[in-house]
């Protein structure tokens, strides 16, 4: 048992109860007494006096200790937890620190308690030095002490409060939906949870509350929202996690434009209150085809001014057979004009060609217009008419370069879209001062999966077909547009939603096109189909990626920076070493055996 006197020393005398935070004290407090608590951020021994920057989440304050009076002064090291009391005084003239909010004053310590000690941390908390992400995640409790990381999570809290206030003021109810539900696999893999009391049966963690929020509309709640945890067992990347948070929204008796106006209002409030930025609404609307054919992506970054241009007509009768034969065979020739290419040399274009091939193209043509003429491995095969038409169509000037892909139009545009982003980053052609929002609409309802040899949903099976395309469902489902929509901010998809199917017969027809039999539909979605029989109202909604939204608002590089305890790219927690093996007894209770 630890002696009482040592416990008292560790926790400090009662007189050292905090009166101010480390971000509070200013010149107006000079001459007053204060008690501060926090961590030693930096310790400096200036021959006779010890200076410590004391840190908490509110800020830093310089405290001054005289080792002759304060015996603990020489013991203090970085990350020791301290309680200090003393008089606030103005710093000597010329010694103020304008980088700190408390930089005009310091605390002359009269009493000090070391509340806890710390070994040397595996990385410095006080400095923004390059540290491997694995090490940061292993010691996440230390990584989160960094002011930068704390600012991210404080901003996350503020954003959540703004979201809740906004929807509450609009008459939406925040209603929780279950974390343990049934597996209805369609898209990403489910995380499964075995049942102990129902041997051989499993719950699934929700990939989204999609079906439950539709049921809430059937139940007559009219307007629902939720900041909700979702789970998907899928390959990860910088902006993807196995567990993530989304702003989930659903409303009855709405059309697409109602959801647009609602979300645009939210984004305007968020950017104004978080960033102090005013944005223009309504946002632009682009069809899926417009986005893909102009920008090569269904999440276009329009801060890059370059657009993809179809020049198939120019090359219909060109002597360059690769292009003319592609056009004659029903394919197309797509181009991307790139400006400011003075720094690009042949090896840069060769690297772009390799990227184009990795992206699915069979090759990449390029040409650069220089003072001496066309620099290109293919332009020698163009006729003078080809060149003149290209200059006129693309408005080419000296220093411009053109990238060519001849293939199926969607593929050619997608490849050029990848190169567009690559080059814009390299050439610093992104207008980072601009906030660009747009809606992408009129997605295909279905796409053909060569792997599964069936149609699959572009969004999800509960997305309503475009009313003008209902007649195409029976014979040409590939031509049916959906009433789905995505919100894009600066080239990042931050939300997706749709108007939902609210008629059972139409829902069953969509299931049939997706090769989901009546029996399978009943087994997996019977509760929804039953609900649609009982007066389901027209309804629609959206889910906004909360983690990604906070990442963009904060300027963080990854959503891992704005999640307190994230997983790695291999879906592991380095701090807790999860996932981990469990006891044989636990497996037995769950009626599970493992194999290797």
N, C-alpha and C positions, 0 to 999 in steps of 0.2 A: 504494500500500500504506500502511495506517495505521501510523505509527511505534509501536514497542513500548511506549514510555513512555505514549503516549496510550491504547493498549489497556489497559495496566495501570490507568490512572486511571479508565477507563470501567468496568472490571470490579472495581475495588477491590483493595486489598492483601490478601494471604492472611490477615492478622490479622482481617479483617472477615468472617469466616465466621459465619453466624447461630448463635446459642446459644439464643435464645428466639423465640417468635412474638410478634406484637403483642397477643396476648390472654393472654399467660402471666403477666406480672409483677404481683405483689401486694406488700403490706406486708412479707411474710416475706422478700422478695428485697432489702429495703433494705440498703445497704452492700455489695452484691455487684456484680461487673462483669457486663455483658451486651452482646451484639451483636444488634441488630435490623436487619431489612431490610423494605422495603415501599415504599408510595407516599405521597407527601405529600398528605394529605387536606385539611388546612387549615393555612395559614401566618399567624402573627400576629407583627407586629413591635411590641414594647412598649418601644421606646426604649432601646436598649442590649442587649436580649436578644431572640432570635427563638424563638418557640414553634411547634413543628410537631406536628400530630397525625399520627403515622405509622400507616398502615393496611395490613393484609393481610387474608386471608379469615378469620383467627381473631379479629380485633378491632382496637382502636386503642390506642396508647400515646402520651402526650405526651412529646416530647423537647425539651430546651432547649439552644440553641446560643448561645454568646457570639461575636459577629462578630470580636472582638479576637483570639480564639484559633482560631476555625474560619472560615477565609476563605470557604468555600462558603456560609456562612449567608445572605448577602445575595443569592446566585444562586438559591436554591431557590424553586420555584414549584409550584402544585398539579399533581399527577400526575407529578412528577419521581420517579424510582426512586432510593432512597437506601439506603446501608448506614451505620449509626452504631454506635459503641461508647462506653461510658462507665459511670458508676456509677449504680446505682439508688438513689434517695433518696425519702423520704416528702415529699409536698407540704406546704407550710406549712399550719398549722391554719386551717380555714375556706376553704381553696382546693381542697379535694378535689372531684372530679367524680363524684357518685354515679350518674350515668347511664352511666358507663363501668366495666366490670369491673376495669380497671386504674387507675381514677380516684384511688386513694389514693397513687399513686407517679408519678414522672416519671424520665426518664433524662437525666442531665447529660452532654452529649456531649463526649467528649474527642477523637474522631476521626470524620471524616465523608467518605464518598465518594459523589459523584453518579454512579450507575451508568448512568443514561439520562435524557435530557430529554424534555419534551413540549410541544407547542404548546398554546395555550388550548383546552380541549375544547369541542365544540359545545354541550354542556350541562354543568351542574354535577353532579359525581359525589357530592359530599358532602351535597347537599340533595335532599329529595324534592319537587322542584318539578314542575309540570305540563309535560311534554315531549311533543311529538307522537309517536305510535307509529312513524310512518315514519322520523323522525329516530333514534329509539331503535334501530330495526331496522337502519338503515343503518350505525350505529356500535355494533353489538351487542357488540363486544369491550369497549367502554367501558360500555355499559349493564349488562353483567354484572359490572362492578366494584362496582356498588352493593350494599351489605350486604343490602338487601331481596331483590335478585335472587339473590345467592349463597345466602341462606337457603332460597329456593325450591328451588334445585338440590341443596343439601345434603339437604333433606328428601326430594327425589326419590330420591337415593342410599339414604338410610336406609329409605325405603319399599320399594325394590327388594330390599334385603337381608332385610327382614322377610318379604317375599313368598317369596323363595327359601328361606329357612330354614323357613318354615311348611310349604311343600309338600314339601320334602326330608324333614322330620320325619314327614310323613304317608305316606312311601313313594313319592312321585311322582318320576319321572326327568325332568330337563330335557334335552330332545332338540331339536336344531336342525333346521329344515325349510328347503327351498330358497327362495332369493330369486328365482331364475330358473325359471319354470315355464311351463305352457301357458295360454293365454287361455281361460277358461271363463265368458264374460260372462253374468251373471245379477244385475242390480241396477245398481250403480255401474259407470262405465267403468273399464277396465283401463288402467294405464300399460304401454305396449308398448316392448319393447327389441329392435331389429332384430339379426338374426344375421349376422355377417360371413361365416362359413364355410358357412352354409346359406342361399344367396341367396333372397330373397323370403319368408323365414320369420321369425317373431317369437317371442320369449319375452314373458311378462307378469310384472310384479311382483305378488306375491300380495296380494289384498284381505284375505285371512286364510289361515291354514294349515288351513282346514276339512277338505279332502279328505285332506291328509297326516296329520292327527292321527287321522282315522278309520282310515286305513291302518295307523297304528301300533297301533291297537286290534286290527285283524285280525292284525297281526304278533305279538300276544301280550304287548305291553309293559305292559298292564293299567292303569298310571297315568302320565300324561304331563302336563307343564306346560312353558311357555316364556314368557319376556318377549320378544316378537317384534315386529319392525317390519312394518307393513302399509301398503298404498298404495291409495288410491282417488281417481280423477279425477272429483271431484264439486264442486258449488258449496260454498263455504266459509262458515263463520260463526265466532263467538267460540270455540266448543268443538269445532271441526272443523279438521283439517289434511290436506293431501294425503298426508303420511306421518305415521304415528302409531304408538304402542306399545300393545300390549294384553297382558294376562295371559291366556294361552291354556291351557285346562285340558280334559282328556278322561280318562274312566275307563271301564273295562269292568264289566259285571255290576252296574250301578247303576240305581236309580230316581230319579225327580225329587227326592224328599226327601233322598237321599244327597248330591246336588249342593248342595241348599239348606243342609244342615248343614255341609258342607265350607266353603262360602263364608261362611256366618254366622260360623263360627269364625275365618276369616281377617279379617273386618271387625272382630270383637271384639278381636283381637290388634292390628290396625293402629290402631284408635282409642285403645286403652289405651296402646300404646307410643309413638305419635306425638303424640297430643293429651292423654294422661292422662285419658281419658274412658271410663267403663264403660257399655256398652250392653246392653240386654236382648235375649236370644234365647230362643226362635226369633222371627223376624220375622213380621209379619202377612202373610197371603196374601189377595190380592184377585183375583177373576177379571177378565178384560179388560172384560166387560160392567159389572161393579160399578164398576171404576175410571172408565170412560167415563161411565156414567150418574150417578154420584155427584160426580165431580170434573171431568168434561169432558176428561179426558186419560188416556192409557195410562201416563203417568209423573206420577202425582198428587203434588202438594205438600200433604201432610196437616197441615203446620204451620199452614195456614189452615183455620179451623174451618168455614167456610161450605161447605154442600153444595148440590148441584142437586136440586130436588124437582119431580116430575111432578105438575102440577095439571090434567091434561086432564079428569079426571072432574068437577072443579068447573065447567068451562066448557062441558060438553056441551050445556047448555040455556041458556047465557048470552045475554043480548040483544046482547052484543058479538060481532057476526057474524064478525069476523076470526078470533077464537079458536074460536067454536063451529063455524064452517064448516071450519076446519083439522082439528078433532077428527073431524067427520063424514066428512072426506075421508081418514081413516086417518093423519093426522099427529098431533102432540102439542103440548102447551103445557108448556114447561119454565121453571122459575123459579130464581133465585138470590137468597136473602135476604142483604143486606149490612148489617152493623151498624156503628155509629160513623160515620154519614154526615153528621154535622152540618156539616161543611165543604163538602159537595157542593152545588152550585147547578145551575140549569138548564143552563148551558153545559157543565158537566161531563158531564151525562147526554147532551147532544147529541154530545159528543166520543166517548162510549161507543157511541152509536148508529152513528157513522161507522166506528168500529173493528169493530163487529158486522157491518156491511155488507161491509167489506174482508175479514172472516173467512168470508164466505159466506152470511150471513143476509140475508133480504129486508128486515129492519127490526128494531127493538128497542123493546119497550114498557117503560115504567118507572113506578114509583109510589113516593112517599115518604110515610110516615105521620108527620104533624106534629101539634103541639098543636091546630092549627085543623082537622085532618082530612087527607084525602088530597090531596097535591100531585102532580098527574099530568096529562099530556095525554090519557090513555086511561081513567082511573078513573071519569070521569063517565059512561062507557058501561057500567060494571059495575052489576049489580043489588045491592041491599043483601045479598041472599043470597050473591052472589059475594064481596063484601067480607068478610062475616062468616066465610065458609068459608076465605078466604085467611088471615085473622087467626088462626083456629084451627089450620089446617094448618101454617102457617109460624111460628106462635107470635110474631106480629109485636108489636113494642112501639114506642112513640113514638121517632122518630129512625131507625128501620129503613127501608131501601129495598128494593124488589123489582124485579128485572130479568126481563123476559118475552121468550122467543123461541118462536114457533109455527112448526114445520117438522118434517121428518123427525127422529125422536128423536135419532139419532146426531149429525146435523148441529147440531141445537139445543143439545145438550149440549156439543159441541166448541166452539161459539161462546161459550157461557156460561163454559166453562173458560178461554178466552182472557181474557174480561172479569174473571173471578175473580182471575187472576194480576195483571192490570193494576191493579185496585182495591186488592188486598191490599198491593201495593207502595206505592201512593199513600197509603193510609190507615194504613200501618205495622201491618198486621194479621197479619204473619208472626211466629210464635214462634221467633225466631232462636236462643234458648237450647236449643231441642229438636233432637235428632238423630232423624229419622224414617226408618226403613227399612221397606220392604215388597216383597214379591214380587208381580208381576202375572203371572197364569197364564191358561191356557185361551184363548189367542189364536185367532182363526180361522186355519185352515191356509192358506186361499186368500183373495184379494180380487180383485174384477173390475177390470181396467184398461180404462177406456173408450177410452184412447188406443191401446192395443195390441189391444183387442177380444179379450182372452183373460184367463184366470185367471193371476195371478202369486202367488208365495209371499210371505206376510207376513214370515216370517223368511228361510229359504232352502229350496231344494228337497229337502234331506236331513233335514228335520225330520219326526219320526214323527207320524202322526195319532194322536189320542186313541183308545185301544183300544175305547172304547164307541161310537165314531163310524165304525168301519171300514165298516159296512154302508151308510153314506151316500155313500161315495166315488163309486160308480158313477152315482147318480142326482141327488144333492143336495150336490155338493162345497162349495157356499157355506156349508153348515151344519156342516161338519166342524171340530171343534176340534183344535188342535195340542197336542203335548207340549212347546211352547216356553214360555219364561219369561224375564222381565226383572227385574233388581234395580234398585230405585229408592231413591235417598237424597236426601231433601229436595227432591223434584221434579226431580231429574236422573237420567236413566237411566245407570247406571254399568256395566251388564253385561247380556248377553243370551245365552241358550243354549237347549238342548233335548235331549231324548232323540232319538237318531238312528234313521233307518231302517237295519236291518241285514239285511233280506231283499231279494234282487234283484227278485223278482216285484212286491213292494210298491213298490219304488223306481221300477220301470218304469211302474207304474200311475200314480204321482204325476207322472212325466214326461209321460205322455199327457194328463193333466188340464191340465198347464201348456203343452200344445200343443208339446211337444218330441218330435219323431218318433223312432222307434227308431233310424233311421240317424243323426240328429243327436245323440241321446243316446250312441250308440256312439262317434261321432266326438269328442264333447266330454268324456264321462265314462266311456269304455270301460274304463279302468284301474280305476275304482272298481267298476263293475258286475262286472268279472271278480273283483275281490277279494271282493265279497259272496258269490260262489259258493263260496268256499273257507273255510267255517266262520267267518264273521264273528260275533263275540259281540255280545250286546246292549250298547250303550254310549251314553254321553251326556256332555255337558260344558257349558262356558260360556266366554265371552270377556269379560273386564272391561277397560274403557277405562282404561289406566294413567295417561295424561295427565290425563284428567278426574278420576280418583281423586285424584291428587296436587294438582290445582287445588283440589278441595274440602277436602282435608286442610290445605292451606296457607292457604286463604282468598284465593287469587289471583282476579283478575277474569276471567282468560282462560287457556286452556291455553297460549297463546303465552308467558305469563310463566313457565311451568314446563318449557318446552322450550328447550334451550340456543340453538339456531339455527333458529327457526321461519320459516315462510313467511307472507306477507301474505294478506289475504282474496282476492287475485287470484292466489294460488299462485306468488308470486315471492319471491326472496331479495334484499332490497335491498342487503345487504352484499356478496354475491358477484356480483350482477346476473345471477343464474340464474333462469329458463332463458335461454340465449344462443344465438346462431347459431354454427355450427361450420364448420370449413374444408371447402371443396368436396372436397378429397382424402378427408376422413373419410366424407363422404356417398357418394362414389364407391365406397369400399371396402365400404360397406354396401348398395350397389346401390339407393340412394335418390335421388330427385329431389324438390325442394321446389317448390311453387307458391304464389303469393300471390293 
